[in-house]
Amino acid sequence: MLKEKMLKALNEQINAEQYSALLYLSMSAYFNDMGLPGFGNWMYVQYQEELTHANKFFNYVIERGGKVEVKAIKQMPTSWEGVIEVFEKTLEHEQLVTSLINELVDIAIAEKDHASQSFLRWFVDEQVEEEANVTEILDTLKLINGQGNGIFMLDREMRTRVFVDTTTAAE
Ligand code: FEO
């Protein structure tokens, strides 16, 4: 059985992951509207990934006998100043998520909840990858100043990203 503090924090994380999903869906809509379908696809895959993160937390809470509280999701932004700003905001957001995951680990340690510590390890590793991927794209965008032919070439590359549900892979 999950302790109250852990349960509350896990429920908040479900909401945070759902917000992340909708933030990236909103960014996907923005890119498609800009005429950058490849970037739109990349963000749509990101949206799908975040849903699997939310669901991984959802299923874990249930598995541990906790009650999931599905809550309203705050309004996400719908427009940005351009491609670079979107990825700057994405990196900032992923850094925030990393800090939330770290706080969850801190609670699991304080509560001596070994099962939650083990469960959260997947997310600790995932955040390293998330931040690295976004940083790499941001660095490339800065090299090409977020415009010109470079953007269209990058857009073509971003179109190839496909969704893979890594949350269900062998653990
Ligand atoms: Fe679910 Fe992008 O962190």
Backbone and ligand atoms as CSV (ligand in chain L), in Angstrom:
chain,resi,resn,atom,element,x,y,z
A,1,MET,N,N,0.844,-1.208,0.000
A,1,MET,CA,C,0.000,0.000,0.000
A,1,MET,C,C,0.872,1.249,0.000
A,2,LEU,N,N,0.491,2.209,-0.816
A,2,LEU,CA,C,1.278,3.451,-0.879
A,2,LEU,C,C,0.977,4.343,0.319
A,3,LYS,N,N,2.013,4.991,0.828
A,3,LYS,CA,C,1.770,5.942,1.910
A,3,LYS,C,C,1.141,7.204,1.310
A,4,GLU,N,N,0.435,7.956,2.155
A,4,GLU,CA,C,-0.352,9.100,1.683
A,4,GLU,C,C,0.468,10.132,0.898
A,5,LYS,N,N,1.642,10.446,1.423
A,5,LYS,CA,C,2.469,11.479,0.774
A,5,LYS,C,C,2.927,11.016,-0.618
A,6,MET,N,N,3.285,9.743,-0.688
A,6,MET,CA,C,3.739,9.169,-1.963
A,6,MET,C,C,2.589,9.145,-2.960
A,7,LEU,N,N,1.423,8.717,-2.485
A,7,LEU,CA,C,0.238,8.636,-3.349
A,7,LEU,C,C,-0.108,10.012,-3.915
A,8,LYS,N,N,-0.061,11.023,-3.054
A,8,LYS,CA,C,-0.411,12.383,-3.486
A,8,LYS,C,C,0.570,12.854,-4.566
A,9,ALA,N,N,1.859,12.609,-4.318
A,9,ALA,CA,C,2.891,13.050,-5.265
A,9,ALA,C,C,2.784,12.292,-6.590
A,10,LEU,N,N,2.454,11.008,-6.537
A,10,LEU,CA,C,2.296,10.225,-7.771
A,10,LEU,C,C,1.091,10.728,-8.564
A,11,ASN,N,N,0.016,11.062,-7.848
A,11,ASN,CA,C,-1.161,11.612,-8.524
A,11,ASN,C,C,-0.839,12.955,-9.191
A,12,GLU,N,N,-0.047,13.756,-8.513
A,12,GLU,CA,C,0.355,15.038,-9.116
A,12,GLU,C,C,1.206,14.800,-10.360
A,13,GLN,N,N,2.009,13.744,-10.321
A,13,GLN,CA,C,2.861,13.448,-11.477
A,13,GLN,C,C,2.038,12.973,-12.672
A,14,ILE,N,N,0.959,12.254,-12.410
A,14,ILE,CA,C,0.072,11.845,-13.521
A,14,ILE,C,C,-0.419,13.105,-14.229
A,15,ASN,N,N,-0.838,14.080,-13.429
A,15,ASN,CA,C,-1.324,15.340,-13.991
A,15,ASN,C,C,-0.208,16.073,-14.759
A,16,ALA,N,N,0.995,16.063,-14.198
A,16,ALA,CA,C,2.130,16.746,-14.845
A,16,ALA,C,C,2.480,16.089,-16.179
A,17,GLU,N,N,2.401,14.764,-16.228
A,17,GLU,CA,C,2.710,14.052,-17.483
A,17,GLU,C,C,1.607,14.306,-18.518
A,18,GLN,N,N,0.359,14.385,-18.048
A,18,GLN,CA,C,-0.748,14.688,-18.969
A,18,GLN,C,C,-0.616,16.114,-19.495
A,19,TYR,N,N,-0.188,17.021,-18.614
A,19,TYR,CA,C,0.055,18.402,-19.073
A,19,TYR,C,C,1.158,18.404,-20.125
A,20,SER,N,N,2.230,17.646,-19.868
A,20,SER,CA,C,3.346,17.567,-20.823
A,20,SER,C,C,2.822,17.100,-22.179
A,21,ALA,N,N,1.969,16.074,-22.160
A,21,ALA,CA,C,1.413,15.540,-23.411
A,21,ALA,C,C,0.700,16.653,-24.180
A,22,LEU,N,N,-0.155,17.383,-23.490
A,22,LEU,CA,C,-0.943,18.414,-24.176
A,22,LEU,C,C,-0.092,19.616,-24.579
A,23,LEU,N,N,0.952,19.889,-23.807
A,23,LEU,CA,C,1.877,20.966,-24.198
A,23,LEU,C,C,2.516,20.611,-25.547
A,24,TYR,N,N,2.947,19.348,-25.692
A,24,TYR,CA,C,3.601,18.944,-26.939
A,24,TYR,C,C,2.599,18.815,-28.082
A,25,LEU,N,N,1.367,18.462,-27.761
A,25,LEU,CA,C,0.331,18.426,-28.802
A,25,LEU,C,C,0.082,19.842,-29.319
A,26,SER,N,N,0.088,20.798,-28.390
A,26,SER,CA,C,-0.092,22.201,-28.764
A,26,SER,C,C,1.080,22.674,-29.629
A,27,MET,N,N,2.288,22.242,-29.280
A,27,MET,CA,C,3.465,22.605,-30.091
A,27,MET,C,C,3.383,21.952,-31.472
A,28,SER,N,N,2.840,20.725,-31.520
A,28,SER,CA,C,2.672,20.042,-32.804
A,28,SER,C,C,1.714,20.834,-33.693
A,29,ALA,N,N,0.631,21.296,-33.097
A,29,ALA,CA,C,-0.357,22.092,-33.847
A,29,ALA,C,C,0.299,23.372,-34.372
A,30,TYR,N,N,1.116,24.005,-33.533
A,30,TYR,CA,C,1.810,25.249,-33.907
A,30,TYR,C,C,2.723,25.009,-35.115
A,31,PHE,N,N,3.509,23.917,-35.059
A,31,PHE,CA,C,4.434,23.626,-36.160
A,31,PHE,C,C,3.694,23.297,-37.453
A,32,ASN,N,N,2.617,22.523,-37.330
A,32,ASN,CA,C,1.848,22.198,-38.536
A,32,ASN,C,C,1.281,23.459,-39.165
A,33,ASP,N,N,0.843,24.366,-38.308
A,33,ASP,CA,C,0.279,25.625,-38.796
A,33,ASP,C,C,1.349,26.499,-39.460
A,34,MET,N,N,2.597,26.339,-38.992
A,34,MET,CA,C,3.728,27.108,-39.558
A,34,MET,C,C,4.196,26.551,-40.894
A,35,GLY,N,N,3.696,25.365,-41.259
A,35,GLY,CA,C,4.176,24.716,-42.477
A,35,GLY,C,C,5.425,23.888,-42.227
A,36,LEU,N,N,5.559,23.386,-40.991
A,36,LEU,CA,C,6.691,22.512,-40.653
A,36,LEU,C,C,6.147,21.166,-40.141
A,37,PRO,N,N,5.651,20.325,-41.075
A,37,PRO,CA,C,5.017,19.072,-40.653
A,37,PRO,C,C,5.974,18.087,-39.973
A,38,GLY,N,N,7.263,18.165,-40.336
A,38,GLY,CA,C,8.239,17.271,-39.705
A,38,GLY,C,C,8.388,17.594,-38.225
A,39,PHE,N,N,8.504,18.876,-37.906
A,39,PHE,CA,C,8.562,19.297,-36.498
A,39,PHE,C,C,7.244,18.943,-35.809
A,40,GLY,N,N,6.135,19.113,-36.574
A,40,GLY,CA,C,4.825,18.766,-36.035
A,40,GLY,C,C,4.765,17.290,-35.682
A,41,ASN,N,N,5.363,16.462,-36.553
A,41,ASN,CA,C,5.391,15.013,-36.291
A,41,ASN,C,C,6.232,14.706,-35.062
A,42,TRP,N,N,7.380,15.360,-34.948
A,42,TRP,CA,C,8.289,15.106,-33.807
A,42,TRP,C,C,7.552,15.402,-32.494
A,43,MET,N,N,6.829,16.517,-32.488
A,43,MET,CA,C,6.103,16.893,-31.269
A,43,MET,C,C,4.897,15.980,-31.030
A,44,TYR,N,N,4.307,15.472,-32.111
A,44,TYR,CA,C,3.180,14.554,-31.945
A,44,TYR,C,C,3.655,13.244,-31.315
A,45,VAL,N,N,4.847,12.789,-31.729
A,45,VAL,CA,C,5.427,11.576,-31.134
A,45,VAL,C,C,5.735,11.840,-29.655
A,46,GLN,N,N,6.212,13.058,-29.380
A,46,GLN,CA,C,6.503,13.456,-27.998
A,46,GLN,C,C,5.215,13.406,-27.153
A,47,TYR,N,N,4.131,13.894,-27.757
A,47,TYR,CA,C,2.801,13.850,-27.105
A,47,TYR,C,C,2.424,12.400,-26.770
A,48,GLN,N,N,2.603,11.516,-27.745
A,48,GLN,CA,C,2.258,10.103,-27.526
A,48,GLN,C,C,3.117,9.495,-26.406
A,49,GLU,N,N,4.391,9.861,-26.396
A,49,GLU,CA,C,5.289,9.341,-25.349
A,49,GLU,C,C,4.827,9.786,-23.969
A,50,GLU,N,N,4.457,11.069,-23.873
A,50,GLU,CA,C,4.042,11.595,-22.567
A,50,GLU,C,C,2.780,10.910,-22.054
A,51,LEU,N,N,1.893,10.559,-22.985
A,51,LEU,CA,C,0.688,9.825,-22.560
A,51,LEU,C,C,1.078,8.484,-21.955
A,52,THR,N,N,2.084,7.835,-22.554
A,52,THR,CA,C,2.510,6.538,-21.998
A,52,THR,C,C,3.159,6.740,-20.629
A,53,HIS,N,N,3.818,7.881,-20.436
A,53,HIS,CA,C,4.406,8.157,-19.112
A,53,HIS,C,C,3.280,8.297,-18.077
A,54,ALA,N,N,2.258,9.099,-18.449
A,54,ALA,CA,C,1.121,9.297,-17.525
A,54,ALA,C,C,0.485,7.951,-17.195
A,55,ASN,N,N,0.317,7.118,-18.221
A,55,ASN,CA,C,-0.343,5.830,-18.018
A,55,ASN,C,C,0.512,4.867,-17.204
A,56,LYS,N,N,1.825,4.998,-17.336
A,56,LYS,CA,C,2.716,4.144,-16.534
A,56,LYS,C,C,2.534,4.485,-15.043
A,57,PHE,N,N,2.434,5.776,-14.736
A,57,PHE,CA,C,2.169,6.185,-13.339
A,57,PHE,C,C,0.769,5.722,-12.906
A,58,PHE,N,N,-0.207,5.908,-13.796
A,58,PHE,CA,C,-1.601,5.515,-13.515
A,58,PHE,C,C,-1.661,4.038,-13.114
A,59,ASN,N,N,-1.043,3.204,-13.940
A,59,ASN,CA,C,-1.091,1.760,-13.681
A,59,ASN,C,C,-0.321,1.381,-12.422
A,60,TYR,N,N,0.754,2.103,-12.161
A,60,TYR,CA,C,1.549,1.802,-10.958
A,60,TYR,C,C,0.750,2.095,-9.687
A,61,VAL,N,N,0.070,3.252,-9.672
A,61,VAL,CA,C,-0.731,3.620,-8.486
A,61,VAL,C,C,-1.790,2.544,-8.227
A,62,ILE,N,N,-2.448,2.103,-9.300
A,62,ILE,CA,C,-3.485,1.069,-9.153
A,62,ILE,C,C,-2.868,-0.246,-8.664
A,63,GLU,N,N,-1.737,-0.594,-9.254
A,63,GLU,CA,C,-1.063,-1.837,-8.875
A,63,GLU,C,C,-0.704,-1.858,-7.391
A,64,ARG,N,N,-0.395,-0.665,-6.861
A,64,ARG,CA,C,-0.031,-0.576,-5.443
A,64,ARG,C,C,-1.260,-0.364,-4.544
A,65,GLY,N,N,-2.437,-0.467,-5.123
A,65,GLY,CA,C,-3.652,-0.359,-4.321
A,65,GLY,C,C,-4.076,1.065,-3.997
A,66,GLY,N,N,-3.523,2.038,-4.741
A,66,GLY,CA,C,-3.873,3.447,-4.487
A,66,GLY,C,C,-5.031,3.894,-5.358
A,67,LYS,N,N,-5.626,5.024,-4.965
A,67,LYS,CA,C,-6.729,5.590,-5.757
A,67,LYS,C,C,-6.173,6.724,-6.623
A,68,VAL,N,N,-6.364,6.577,-7.932
A,68,VAL,CA,C,-5.929,7.644,-8.842
A,68,VAL,C,C,-6.964,8.754,-8.806
A,69,GLU,N,N,-6.488,9.997,-8.707
A,69,GLU,CA,C,-7.382,11.158,-8.781
A,69,GLU,C,C,-7.082,11.855,-10.106
A,70,VAL,N,N,-7.986,11.732,-11.062
A,70,VAL,CA,C,-7.777,12.402,-12.346
A,70,VAL,C,C,-8.210,13.857,-12.186
A,71,LYS,N,N,-7.263,14.766,-12.462
A,71,LYS,CA,C,-7.549,16.190,-12.213
A,71,LYS,C,C,-7.532,17.006,-13.503
A,72,ALA,N,N,-8.089,18.196,-13.410
A,72,ALA,CA,C,-8.096,19.112,-14.557
A,72,ALA,C,C,-6.663,19.490,-14.918
A,73,ILE,N,N,-6.467,19.741,-16.194
A,73,ILE,CA,C,-5.125,20.113,-16.667
A,73,ILE,C,C,-5.135,21.597,-16.998
A,74,LYS,N,N,-4.127,22.291,-16.482
A,74,LYS,CA,C,-4.100,23.752,-16.718
A,74,LYS,C,C,-3.858,24.053,-18.203
A,75,GLN,N,N,-4.279,25.215,-18.605
A,75,GLN,CA,C,-4.134,25.631,-20.005
A,75,GLN,C,C,-2.660,25.731,-20.374
A,76,MET,N,N,-2.317,25.141,-21.497
A,76,MET,CA,C,-0.943,25.234,-21.993
A,76,MET,C,C,-0.851,26.357,-23.027
A,77,PRO,N,N,0.376,26.877,-23.280
A,77,PRO,CA,C,0.489,27.917,-24.313
A,77,PRO,C,C,0.103,27.360,-25.686
A,78,THR,N,N,-0.285,28.239,-26.589
A,78,THR,CA,C,-0.662,27.790,-27.937
A,78,THR,C,C,0.165,28.470,-29.028
A,79,SER,N,N,0.988,29.451,-28.638
A,79,SER,CA,C,1.861,30.048,-29.663
A,79,SER,C,C,3.189,30.457,-29.046
A,80,TRP,N,N,4.189,30.525,-29.909
A,80,TRP,CA,C,5.554,30.840,-29.486
A,80,TRP,C,C,6.168,31.794,-30.499
A,81,GLU,N,N,7.399,32.227,-30.193
A,81,GLU,CA,C,8.061,33.210,-31.056
A,81,GLU,C,C,8.770,32.585,-32.260
A,82,GLY,N,N,8.788,31.264,-32.312
A,82,GLY,CA,C,9.477,30.601,-33.425
A,82,GLY,C,C,10.015,29.260,-32.974
A,83,VAL,N,N,10.711,28.592,-33.893
A,83,VAL,CA,C,11.163,27.215,-33.646
A,83,VAL,C,C,12.125,27.133,-32.453
A,84,ILE,N,N,13.059,28.073,-32.393
A,84,ILE,CA,C,14.044,28.024,-31.299
A,84,ILE,C,C,13.344,28.178,-29.954
A,85,GLU,N,N,12.404,29.125,-29.864
A,85,GLU,CA,C,11.718,29.319,-28.582
A,85,GLU,C,C,10.959,28.055,-28.162
A,86,VAL,N,N,10.367,27.370,-29.122
A,86,VAL,CA,C,9.632,26.143,-28.771
A,86,VAL,C,C,10.580,25.147,-28.100
A,87,PHE,N,N,11.772,24.977,-28.682
A,87,PHE,CA,C,12.691,23.987,-28.111
A,87,PHE,C,C,13.344,24.485,-26.820
A,88,GLU,N,N,13.494,25.801,-26.687
A,88,GLU,CA,C,13.978,26.326,-25.394
A,88,GLU,C,C,12.960,26.018,-24.303
A,89,LYS,N,N,11.680,26.240,-24.637
A,89,LYS,CA,C,10.614,25.971,-23.659
A,89,LYS,C,C,10.491,24.473,-23.378
A,90,THR,N,N,10.734,23.668,-24.418
A,90,THR,CA,C,10.678,22.211,-24.232
A,90,THR,C,C,11.777,21.769,-23.275
A,91,LEU,N,N,12.983,22.304,-23.475
A,91,LEU,CA,C,14.093,21.930,-22.583
A,91,LEU,C,C,13.797,22.374,-21.149
A,92,GLU,N,N,13.319,23.607,-21.011
A,92,GLU,CA,C,12.949,24.114,-19.670
A,92,GLU,C,C,11.910,23.189,-19.029
A,93,HIS,N,N,10.928,22.777,-19.840
A,93,HIS,CA,C,9.865,21.926,-19.304
A,93,HIS,C,C,10.418,20.568,-18.877
A,94,GLU,N,N,11.288,19.998,-19.701
A,94,GLU,CA,C,11.856,18.691,-19.342
A,94,GLU,C,C,12.735,18.805,-18.087
A,95,GLN,N,N,13.421,19.940,-17.934
A,95,GLN,CA,C,14.226,20.137,-16.714
A,95,GLN,C,C,13.314,20.201,-15.484
A,96,LEU,N,N,12.150,20.828,-15.673
A,96,LEU,CA,C,11.175,20.871,-14.574
A,96,LEU,C,C,10.684,19.455,-14.245
A,97,VAL,N,N,10.374,18.683,-15.287
A,97,VAL,CA,C,9.909,17.301,-15.062
A,97,VAL,C,C,10.995,16.494,-14.348
A,98,THR,N,N,12.244,16.698,-14.751
A,98,THR,CA,C,13.352,15.996,-14.074
A,98,THR,C,C,13.351,16.330,-12.588
A,99,SER,N,N,13.139,17.602,-12.257
A,99,SER,CA,C,13.137,17.972,-10.835
A,99,SER,C,C,11.947,17.336,-10.104
A,100,LEU,N,N,10.812,17.203,-10.799
A,100,LEU,CA,C,9.644,16.550,-10.183
A,100,LEU,C,C,9.930,15.069,-9.932
A,101,ILE,N,N,10.583,14.426,-10.892
A,101,ILE,CA,C,10.925,12.997,-10.723
A,101,ILE,C,C,11.908,12.847,-9.553
A,102,ASN,N,N,12.881,13.756,-9.494
A,102,ASN,CA,C,13.851,13.693,-8.390
A,102,ASN,C,C,13.163,13.863,-7.036
A,103,GLU,N,N,12.172,14.756,-6.988
A,103,GLU,CA,C,11.419,14.945,-5.732
A,103,GLU,C,C,10.659,13.670,-5.359
A,104,LEU,N,N,10.112,13.009,-6.377
A,104,LEU,CA,C,9.402,11.741,-6.117
A,104,LEU,C,C,10.363,10.706,-5.540
A,105,VAL,N,N,11.559,10.659,-6.104
A,105,VAL,CA,C,12.567,9.711,-5.592
A,105,VAL,C,C,12.904,10.077,-4.139
A,106,ASP,N,N,13.051,11.368,-3.871
A,106,ASP,CA,C,13.355,11.813,-2.494
A,106,ASP,C,C,12.259,11.358,-1.520
A,107,ILE,N,N,11.006,11.485,-1.950
A,107,ILE,CA,C,9.889,11.054,-1.082
A,107,ILE,C,C,9.959,9.540,-0.877
A,108,ALA,N,N,10.192,8.799,-1.976
A,108,ALA,CA,C,10.258,7.326,-1.882
A,108,ALA,C,C,11.376,6.898,-0.920
A,109,ILE,N,N,12.489,7.618,-0.958
A,109,ILE,CA,C,13.608,7.287,-0.055
A,109,ILE,C,C,13.207,7.602,1.390
A,110,ALA,N,N,12.638,8.809,1.587
A,110,ALA,CA,C,12.245,9.225,2.943
A,110,ALA,C,C,11.201,8.279,3.532
A,111,GLU,N,N,10.293,7.783,2.676
A,111,GLU,CA,C,9.221,6.890,3.144
A,111,GLU,C,C,9.668,5.427,3.204
A,112,LYS,N,N,10.934,5.182,2.838
A,112,LYS,CA,C,11.467,3.798,2.771
A,112,LYS,C,C,10.596,2.922,1.856
A,113,ASP,N,N,10.124,3.544,0.754
A,113,ASP,CA,C,9.268,2.845,-0.209
A,113,ASP,C,C,10.175,2.309,-1.327
A,114,HIS,N,N,10.654,1.101,-1.126
A,114,HIS,CA,C,11.622,0.526,-2.077
A,114,HIS,C,C,10.998,0.232,-3.439
A,115,ALA,N,N,9.731,-0.182,-3.434
A,115,ALA,CA,C,9.062,-0.472,-4.716
A,115,ALA,C,C,8.972,0.792,-5.571
A,116,SER,N,N,8.630,1.912,-4.937
A,116,SER,CA,C,8.536,3.163,-5.704
A,116,SER,C,C,9.913,3.622,-6.174
A,117,GLN,N,N,10.915,3.412,-5.344
A,117,GLN,CA,C,12.286,3.768,-5.772
A,117,GLN,C,C,12.656,2.994,-7.028
A,118,SER,N,N,12.340,1.712,-7.031
A,118,SER,CA,C,12.653,0.860,-8.180
A,118,SER,C,C,11.849,1.301,-9.406
A,119,PHE,N,N,10.568,1.566,-9.203
A,119,PHE,CA,C,9.692,2.008,-10.298
A,119,PHE,C,C,10.184,3.319,-10.911
A,120,LEU,N,N,10.614,4.245,-10.051
A,120,LEU,CA,C,11.008,5.587,-10.523
A,120,LEU,C,C,12.334,5.602,-11.269
A,121,ARG,N,N,13.128,4.560,-11.083
A,121,ARG,CA,C,14.434,4.518,-11.758
A,121,ARG,C,C,14.270,4.647,-13.279
A,122,TRP,N,N,13.228,4.018,-13.827
A,122,TRP,CA,C,12.974,4.092,-15.276
A,122,TRP,C,C,12.825,5.554,-15.703
A,123,PHE,N,N,12.121,6.329,-14.876
A,123,PHE,CA,C,11.886,7.739,-15.213
A,123,PHE,C,C,13.147,8.580,-15.044
A,124,VAL,N,N,13.976,8.230,-14.075
A,124,VAL,CA,C,15.245,8.954,-13.898
A,124,VAL,C,C,16.074,8.802,-15.178
A,125,ASP,N,N,16.156,7.575,-15.689
A,125,ASP,CA,C,16.919,7.320,-16.922
A,125,ASP,C,C,16.264,7.991,-18.128
A,126,GLU,N,N,14.964,7.925,-18.189
A,126,GLU,CA,C,14.217,8.516,-19.297
A,126,GLU,C,C,14.471,10.026,-19.383
A,127,GLN,N,N,14.534,10.681,-18.228
A,127,GLN,CA,C,14.739,12.138,-18.225
A,127,GLN,C,C,16.118,12.516,-18.763
A,128,VAL,N,N,17.116,11.669,-18.514
A,128,VAL,CA,C,18.466,11.940,-19.050
A,128,VAL,C,C,18.379,11.962,-20.572
A,129,GLU,N,N,17.661,10.979,-21.127
A,129,GLU,CA,C,17.507,10.858,-22.574
A,129,GLU,C,C,16.688,12.020,-23.143
A,130,GLU,N,N,15.606,12.355,-22.454
A,130,GLU,CA,C,14.731,13.443,-22.913
A,130,GLU,C,C,15.511,14.758,-23.007
A,131,GLU,N,N,16.227,15.073,-21.948
A,131,GLU,CA,C,16.982,16.339,-21.947
A,131,GLU,C,C,18.063,16.325,-23.020
A,132,ALA,N,N,18.736,15.180,-23.199
A,132,ALA,CA,C,19.816,15.084,-24.198
A,132,ALA,C,C,19.256,15.265,-25.609
A,133,ASN,N,N,18.118,14.628,-25.901
A,133,ASN,CA,C,17.514,14.737,-27.243
A,133,ASN,C,C,17.138,16.180,-27.565
A,134,VAL,N,N,16.508,16.828,-26.607
A,134,VAL,CA,C,16.047,18.200,-26.850
A,134,VAL,C,C,17.252,19.147,-26.966
A,135,THR,N,N,18.259,18.935,-26.138
A,135,THR,CA,C,19.458,19.782,-26.193
A,135,THR,C,C,20.138,19.659,-27.557
A,136,GLU,N,N,20.177,18.439,-28.090
A,136,GLU,CA,C,20.811,18.214,-29.396
A,136,GLU,C,C,20.067,18.983,-30.495
A,137,ILE,N,N,18.746,18.912,-30.477
A,137,ILE,CA,C,17.954,19.630,-31.493
A,137,ILE,C,C,18.140,21.138,-31.325
A,138,LEU,N,N,18.126,21.593,-30.082
A,138,LEU,CA,C,18.286,23.028,-29.815
A,138,LEU,C,C,19.649,23.525,-30.309
A,139,ASP,N,N,20.690,22.755,-30.087
A,139,ASP,CA,C,22.031,23.135,-30.556
A,139,ASP,C,C,22.059,23.250,-32.074
A,140,THR,N,N,21.417,22.284,-32.755
A,140,THR,CA,C,21.377,22.326,-34.227
A,140,THR,C,C,20.600,23.551,-34.689
A,141,LEU,N,N,19.477,23.812,-34.041
A,141,LEU,CA,C,18.655,24.975,-34.418
A,141,LEU,C,C,19.428,26.278,-34.257
A,142,LYS,N,N,20.227,26.353,-33.200
A,142,LYS,CA,C,20.999,27.576,-32.962
A,142,LYS,C,C,22.086,27.733,-34.032
A,143,LEU,N,N,22.660,26.599,-34.482
A,143,LEU,CA,C,23.688,26.639,-35.526
A,143,LEU,C,C,23.131,27.207,-36.826
A,144,ILE,N,N,21.882,26.871,-37.124
A,144,ILE,CA,C,21.280,27.347,-38.383
A,144,ILE,C,C,20.393,28.575,-38.143
A,145,ASN,N,N,20.519,29.150,-36.948
A,145,ASN,CA,C,19.747,30.342,-36.583
A,145,ASN,C,C,18.234,30.170,-36.706
A,146,GLY,N,N,17.791,28.934,-36.653
A,146,GLY,CA,C,16.344,28.659,-36.691
A,146,GLY,C,C,15.665,29.078,-37.970
A,147,GLN,N,N,16.427,29.162,-39.068
A,147,GLN,CA,C,15.781,29.571,-40.318
A,147,GLN,C,C,16.480,29.032,-41.563
A,148,GLY,N,N,15.970,29.435,-42.712
A,148,GLY,CA,C,16.596,29.092,-43.992
A,148,GLY,C,C,16.444,27.644,-44.379
A,149,ASN,N,N,17.329,27.235,-45.325
A,149,ASN,CA,C,17.284,25.871,-45.845
A,149,ASN,C,C,17.485,24.828,-44.762
A,150,GLY,N,N,18.316,25.194,-43.801
A,150,GLY,CA,C,18.620,24.274,-42.704
A,150,GLY,C,C,17.364,23.785,-42.014
A,151,ILE,N,N,16.417,24.698,-41.810
A,151,ILE,CA,C,15.157,24.354,-41.143
A,151,ILE,C,C,14.389,23.325,-41.961
A,152,PHE,N,N,14.363,23.511,-43.271
A,152,PHE,CA,C,13.601,22.585,-44.109
A,152,PHE,C,C,14.260,21.210,-44.156
A,153,MET,N,N,15.602,21.201,-44.133
A,153,MET,CA,C,16.306,19.916,-44.089
A,153,MET,C,C,16.040,19.210,-42.764
A,154,LEU,N,N,16.087,19.989,-41.695
A,154,LEU,CA,C,15.830,19.421,-40.369
A,154,LEU,C,C,14.379,18.936,-40.267
A,155,ASP,N,N,13.483,19.704,-40.898
A,155,ASP,CA,C,12.064,19.324,-40.887
A,155,ASP,C,C,11.876,17.950,-41.534
A,156,ARG,N,N,12.624,17.703,-42.606
A,156,ARG,CA,C,12.531,16.412,-43.295
A,156,ARG,C,C,12.992,15.281,-42.363
A,157,GLU,N,N,14.065,15.580,-41.618
A,157,GLU,CA,C,14.608,14.579,-40.688
A,157,GLU,C,C,13.618,14.309,-39.539
A,158,MET,N,N,13.005,15.386,-39.062
A,158,MET,CA,C,12.065,15.255,-37.944
A,158,MET,C,C,10.832,14.430,-38.334
A,159,ARG,N,N,10.580,14.381,-39.639
A,159,ARG,CA,C,9.417,13.643,-40.140
A,159,ARG,C,C,9.584,12.130,-39.945
A,160,THR,N,N,10.820,11.683,-39.797
A,160,THR,CA,C,11.077,10.237,-39.730
A,160,THR,C,C,10.881,9.665,-38.325
A,161,ARG,N,N,10.696,10.533,-37.335
A,161,ARG,CA,C,10.548,10.011,-35.968
A,161,ARG,C,C,9.240,9.224,-35.835
A,162,VAL,N,N,9.337,8.011,-35.309
A,162,VAL,CA,C,8.122,7.207,-35.099
A,162,VAL,C,C,7.945,6.883,-33.628
A,163,PHE,N,N,6.704,6.749,-33.243
A,163,PHE,CA,C,6.380,6.462,-31.853
A,163,PHE,C,C,6.650,4.998,-31.515
A,164,VAL,N,N,7.369,4.798,-30.421
A,164,VAL,CA,C,7.589,3.441,-29.893
A,164,VAL,C,C,7.270,3.520,-28.405
A,165,ASP,N,N,6.413,2.622,-27.955
A,165,ASP,CA,C,6.065,2.642,-26.535
A,165,ASP,C,C,7.167,1.933,-25.740
A,166,THR,N,N,8.058,2.747,-25.153
A,166,THR,CA,C,9.183,2.148,-24.427
A,166,THR,C,C,8.808,1.810,-22.979
A,167,THR,N,N,7.609,2.253,-22.556
A,167,THR,CA,C,7.236,1.993,-21.156
A,167,THR,C,C,6.895,0.523,-20.923
A,168,THR,N,N,6.572,-0.183,-22.010
A,168,THR,CA,C,6.156,-1.581,-21.843
A,168,THR,C,C,7.286,-2.562,-22.171
A,169,ALA,N,N,8.477,-2.022,-22.515
A,169,ALA,CA,C,9.625,-2.891,-22.823
A,169,ALA,C,C,10.027,-3.653,-21.557
A,170,ALA,N,N,10.732,-4.745,-21.752
A,170,ALA,CA,C,11.182,-5.562,-20.614
A,170,ALA,C,C,11.955,-4.703,-19.633
A,171,GLU,N,N,11.622,-4.829,-18.368
A,171,GLU,CA,C,12.274,-3.978,-17.356
A,171,GLU,C,C,13.242,-4.792,-16.526
L,1,FEO,FE1,FE,7.403,12.444,-19.234
L,1,FEO,FE2,FE,9.052,14.283,-21.066
L,1,FEO,O1,O,8.797,13.562,-19.406
